[in-house]
Amino acid sequence: MTACSVPSPIFSHISLGRLGLANRIVMAPMTRSRAGPQRVPSRLAATYYAQRATAGLIITEGAHVSPEGVGFPGTPGMHTNEQADGWGSVTREVHAAGGRIYLQLWHVGRVSHVSMQPGGAPPVAPSAVALDRSIYTETGLQPASAPRALERAEIRVVIEQFGRAARLAHDAGFDGVDIHAANGYLIDQFLRDGTNRRADEYGGSIDNRARFLLDIFEAASAVWGPAQVGVRISPLHPHNGMHDSDPQALFRYVAHSLAELGAGYLHVVEPGAGHPSSTAAGLHMIRALRQAFPNRLMLDGGLDRSSAERAISASKADLVALATPFIANPDLVERLAKGLKLALADPRVYYEGGAAGYIDYPSFCGRE
């Protein structure tokens, strides 16, 4: 019996809101930093995503919802008509190849530098709590700039920016949107009390700190309907200096609230070995989220075929997101199904550059 003839839950069909997915393997969002100076996705991006259209679902790299949401060179946006047109080329090619694709909506908050902000202004955040690390800029590594706290009226503007980006994504032909509330970026900064020191209705209690995310979710749902909107969280991930005094209570509340609003999926980053979620606390977190969120649960973080199958078989997840393997294996689903050897990506060309390390990885073409 060949590997491809062995039944596997990760290759089974599943519904996601109004969509039917051919399999449960999701291409996770990965920043590739290849958009031009106007942050418009290029024709290369359309080829890159179309090459990987056999994934049950593609979630794009993060697209910033405003000029203030930028934190890295070469990342694409979704706040101008030109950017929407560029993304439209991506969705047309992915759909022509039979794929499904969501746009990830992103605002980095304090994870930025004044050189990337309009007029050289400070980055924005829920509170003026600086990030204690360096970040990549057009001139190399620089210490992250000290942020300023958003004014109450400005918070509504940012929520509206997410809503406008959701509308542009709809018009560009996407199948849904993924709200990036993980990895220490702006929404995560509002969620966790290590970075949110506000004393108004967006700070303090858990329900107040979750309000920003839930308001953004409702703005996106007004465009898409809640079933085509997913949310990415990273409850125990310390990336970008994140921590919270009671993450179990916080993220159970977030999961329960999103379930009540009808979110299509909860996209949970589960870091690999050496991070808290590989411990008993991490397993307890996943179980708690599963209980609080009865809709589609997606796990993301260091998975391979075996661990992905175990997660689906044990009802730990409905969908599994893989990241780096998709870079060097545009035909990853076929390779996993047939038990073929995976190619290794070159980390020197993960970011920036052109076609090299982006669209020039070959498919296996069915050879065994």
C-alpha positions in Angstrom: 0.0 0.0 0.0 1.4 3.4 -1.0 1.4 6.4 1.3 -1.1 8.2 -0.9 -3.6 5.3 -0.5 -3.6 5.4 3.3 -6.6 7.4 4.5 -5.6 10.6 6.2 -7.8 13.2 7.8 -5.7 16.1 6.6 -6.7 15.4 3.0 -10.5 15.2 3.6 -12.9 17.9 2.5 -14.3 20.4 4.9 -16.6 23.4 4.8 -15.5 26.9 5.9 -18.4 29.3 6.0 -19.8 29.4 2.4 -16.7 27.7 1.0 -15.9 24.0 0.5 -12.2 23.3 0.9 -10.5 20.4 -0.9 -8.4 19.5 2.1 -7.6 20.7 5.6 -4.0 22.0 4.9 -3.7 25.7 5.1 -0.9 27.8 3.7 0.0 29.9 6.7 0.6 33.7 6.3 4.3 34.4 5.7 5.8 37.8 5.1 8.0 37.7 1.9 8.7 41.5 1.6 8.5 41.7 -2.2 6.1 44.5 -2.8 7.4 47.6 -4.4 7.7 51.1 -3.0 4.0 51.7 -3.3 3.5 48.4 -1.5 1.5 46.9 -4.4 1.7 43.1 -4.8 3.6 42.3 -8.0 2.9 39.8 -10.8 5.5 37.6 -9.0 3.1 37.5 -6.1 0.3 36.3 -8.3 2.5 33.5 -9.6 3.8 32.6 -6.1 0.3 32.1 -4.6 -1.2 30.4 -7.7 1.7 27.9 -7.6 0.5 26.9 -4.1 -3.3 26.8 -4.9 -3.6 23.1 -4.0 -3.6 24.1 -0.4 -7.2 23.8 1.0 -6.9 27.5 1.9 -4.2 30.1 1.4 -3.9 32.9 3.9 -1.7 35.7 2.4 1.1 37.5 4.0 -0.1 40.4 6.2 -1.4 43.4 4.3 -1.2 46.6 6.4 -4.5 48.5 6.6 -3.0 52.0 6.6 0.4 53.8 6.1 0.7 53.9 10.0 0.4 50.1 10.1 3.7 49.5 8.3 6.6 48.0 10.2 8.8 46.2 7.6 10.3 47.0 4.2 8.6 45.6 1.2 5.4 44.5 2.8 2.1 44.9 0.8 -0.8 47.0 1.8 -4.6 47.1 1.4 -5.6 50.7 1.7 -5.3 52.1 -1.8 -7.1 51.2 -5.1 -3.7 50.4 -6.7 -3.0 47.9 -3.9 -6.5 46.4 -4.4 -5.8 46.1 -8.1 -2.5 44.3 -7.4 -4.3 41.8 -5.1 -7.0 41.3 -7.7 -4.4 39.8 -10.0 -3.4 37.4 -7.2 -7.0 36.3 -6.5 -7.7 35.8 -10.2 -4.7 33.5 -10.7 -5.3 31.5 -7.5 -9.0 31.0 -8.5 -8.0 30.0 -12.0 -5.8 27.3 -10.4 -8.7 26.1 -8.3 -7.6 27.6 -5.0 -9.2 29.5 -2.1 -7.5 32.5 -0.6 -8.0 34.8 2.4 -6.3 38.2 2.9 -4.6 38.7 6.2 -5.3 42.2 7.6 -2.4 43.7 9.6 -1.4 46.7 11.7 2.0 46.4 13.4 1.4 49.1 16.1 4.6 49.7 18.1 6.7 47.2 16.0 7.9 49.9 13.8 10.4 52.7 13.3 9.9 56.4 12.6 11.6 56.0 9.2 8.6 53.9 8.0 5.9 56.2 9.5 4.2 59.0 7.6 6.1 62.2 8.3 8.5 60.4 10.6 5.9 60.3 13.4 6.2 57.9 16.3 4.4 54.5 15.8 1.0 54.1 17.5 0.1 51.6 20.2 -2.6 51.2 23.0 -0.1 52.7 25.5 3.4 54.3 25.3 5.2 51.1 26.1 8.3 50.7 24.0 9.4 47.5 22.3 12.8 46.5 23.6 14.4 45.1 20.4 15.7 46.1 17.0 13.7 45.7 13.8 14.6 45.7 10.1 14.3 49.0 8.3 15.4 50.2 4.8 18.8 51.0 6.3 19.3 47.9 8.3 18.6 47.0 11.9 17.4 49.8 14.1 16.0 49.9 17.7 12.2 50.1 17.5 10.9 53.6 18.0 9.1 54.6 21.1 5.3 54.6 20.4 2.7 57.0 21.4 -0.7 56.0 22.8 -3.7 56.2 20.4 -6.2 58.8 21.4 -9.8 57.6 21.9 -11.0 59.1 18.6 -8.0 57.6 16.7 -9.1 54.1 17.8 -12.3 54.5 15.9 -10.3 55.6 12.8 -8.1 52.4 13.0 -11.2 50.2 13.3 -12.6 51.9 10.2 -9.3 51.3 8.4 -9.7 47.6 9.0 -13.3 47.8 7.7 -12.1 49.6 4.6 -9.4 47.0 4.0 -12.0 44.3 4.3 -14.1 46.0 1.7 -11.2 46.4 -0.7 -10.4 42.7 -0.1 -14.0 41.8 -1.0 -13.8 43.9 -4.2 -10.4 42.3 -5.1 -12.0 38.9 -5.2 -10.8 37.2 -2.0 -12.8 34.5 -0.3 -12.5 36.0 3.1 -10.2 37.8 5.5 -7.9 36.8 8.4 -7.6 39.4 11.2 -4.0 39.4 12.5 -4.4 39.6 16.3 -1.2 37.6 17.1 2.5 37.9 17.4 2.7 41.2 19.3 1.2 43.4 16.7 -1.4 46.2 17.3 -4.4 44.1 18.2 -2.4 41.7 20.4 -0.9 44.8 22.1 -4.5 45.8 23.0 -5.3 42.3 24.2 -2.5 41.7 26.6 -2.0 43.7 29.8 1.8 43.7 29.4 1.3 46.4 26.7 -2.1 47.8 27.4 -2.1 50.3 30.3 -5.2 52.2 29.2 -7.8 53.4 31.7 -10.7 53.9 29.2 -13.1 51.4 27.7 -10.2 49.8 25.7 -8.1 49.0 28.7 -8.1 47.5 32.2 -10.5 44.6 32.3 -10.4 41.6 30.0 -13.6 42.6 28.2 -12.3 46.1 27.7 -9.0 44.9 26.3 -10.8 42.6 23.9 -13.1 45.4 22.7 -10.7 46.6 20.0 -10.4 43.2 18.4 -14.2 42.6 18.6 -14.9 46.0 17.1 -12.6 45.2 14.2 -14.2 41.8 13.8 -17.6 43.4 13.5 -16.3 46.0 11.0 -15.0 43.2 8.8 -18.1 41.1 9.3 -20.3 44.0 8.1 -18.6 43.5 4.7 -18.1 39.7 4.6 -20.6 38.2 7.1 -18.9 36.7 10.2 -18.5 33.2 8.7 -15.9 34.4 6.2 -13.9 36.2 8.8 -11.2 34.4 10.8 -9.0 35.6 13.6 -5.3 34.7 14.3 -4.2 34.7 18.0 -1.0 33.6 19.8 -2.1 33.2 23.5 1.3 32.1 25.0 3.7 33.3 22.4 6.3 35.8 23.8 7.2 37.2 20.3 7.7 41.0 20.3 8.0 41.1 24.0 4.4 40.0 24.7 3.0 38.7 28.0 -0.2 38.8 30.0 -1.0 38.3 33.7 -3.8 35.7 33.0 -3.7 34.5 29.4 -6.0 31.6 30.1 -8.9 33.9 31.2 -8.1 36.4 28.5 -8.1 34.1 25.5 -11.0 32.0 26.7 -13.0 35.2 26.8 -11.7 36.1 23.3 -12.6 32.6 21.9 -16.1 32.6 23.5 -16.8 36.1 22.3 -15.8 35.3 18.7 -17.8 32.2 18.8 -20.9 34.1 19.8 -20.3 36.6 17.0 -20.1 33.7 14.5 -16.4 33.8 13.5 -15.6 31.4 10.7 -12.4 30.1 12.4 -10.0 30.8 15.2 -6.4 30.6 14.0 -4.2 29.6 16.9 -0.4 29.9 16.8 1.1 27.1 18.8 4.9 27.6 19.0 7.2 24.6 18.7 9.5 23.1 21.3 11.0 25.5 23.8 8.0 27.8 23.9 5.3 27.7 26.6 2.6 26.1 24.4 4.7 22.9 24.1 4.2 22.5 27.9 1.2 21.4 29.9 0.0 25.0 30.1 0.0 25.1 26.3 -2.0 21.9 26.0 -4.5 23.2 28.6 -4.8 26.4 26.6 -5.6 24.6 23.4 -8.2 22.5 25.2 -9.8 25.6 26.7 -10.0 27.3 23.3 -11.5 24.2 21.7 -14.2 24.2 24.4 -14.9 27.9 24.1 -14.9 28.0 20.3 -17.1 25.3 18.6 -16.5 26.6 15.1 -13.5 25.8 12.9 -10.2 25.7 14.9 -6.9 26.1 13.0 -3.6 25.2 14.6 -0.4 26.8 13.3 3.2 26.3 14.4 5.9 23.7 13.4 3.5 21.0 12.2 4.4 18.2 9.9 2.2 15.5 8.4 2.3 13.3 11.5 1.6 16.0 14.0 -1.1 17.5 11.7 -2.8 14.1 11.4 -2.7 13.6 15.2 -4.3 17.0 15.8 -7.1 16.4 13.3 -7.7 12.8 14.4 -7.9 13.8 18.1 -10.3 16.7 17.3 -7.7 19.1 18.6 -8.1 21.1 15.3 -10.2 21.2 12.2 -7.6 22.8 10.0 -3.8 22.8 10.1 -1.6 25.6 8.9 1.9 25.0 7.5 4.3 27.8 6.8 8.0 27.3 5.8 7.4 23.9 3.9 5.2 25.8 1.4 8.1 28.1 0.5 10.2 25.4 -1.2 7.4 23.0 -2.0 4.7 24.7 -4.2 3.2 21.2 -4.5 3.3 20.5 -0.8 -0.1 18.9 -0.6 0.9 16.3 -3.3 4.2 15.6 -1.7 2.6 15.0 1.7 -0.1 12.8 0.2 2.5 10.7 -1.6 5.1 10.6 1.1 7.6 12.3 -1.1 10.7 14.1 0.3 10.3 17.8 0.9 12.7 20.3 -0.5 14.4 22.7 1.9 14.0 26.5 1.5 16.9 28.8 1.4 16.5 31.3 4.4 18.8 33.8 2.6 16.0 34.6 0.2 13.0 34.4 2.5 12.6 38.2 2.3 13.0 40.8 -0.4 14.6 40.1 -3.8 12.8 38.9 -6.9 12.0 35.6 -8.4 14.9 33.7 -6.7 13.7 31.8 -3.7 10.1 32.9 -4.5 8.7 31.4 -7.6 11.6 29.3 -8.8 11.2 26.2 -6.6 10.1 23.3 -8.8 7.2 21.0 -8.3 8.1 17.3 -8.0 5.8 16.6 -11.0 4.5 13.4 -9.7 7.9 11.6 -9.8 8.5 9.0 -7.0 
